[in-house]
């Protein structure tokens, strides 16, 4: 059995734009923190977002969906 976030792609697209256009309206830097073991939102799902200007993405290898709670020290070092 393989778990992934495929089930929610259409659901998220219906709720709000997922093209990152909202970033163009902000001049704030964006940090995307992903847990490598996140089964709900797999780390590869944020690759399109990380490709945008002003966005930095990190992946924490020992964390899952709650990366900030599972690897707080690693989050602080970012």
Buried (B, 14 or more C-beta within 10 A) or exposed (E): EEEEBEEEEEEEEEEEEBEBEEBEEEEEEBEBBBBBBBEBBBBEBBEEBBEBEEBEBBBBEEBBBEBEEBBEEBBEEE
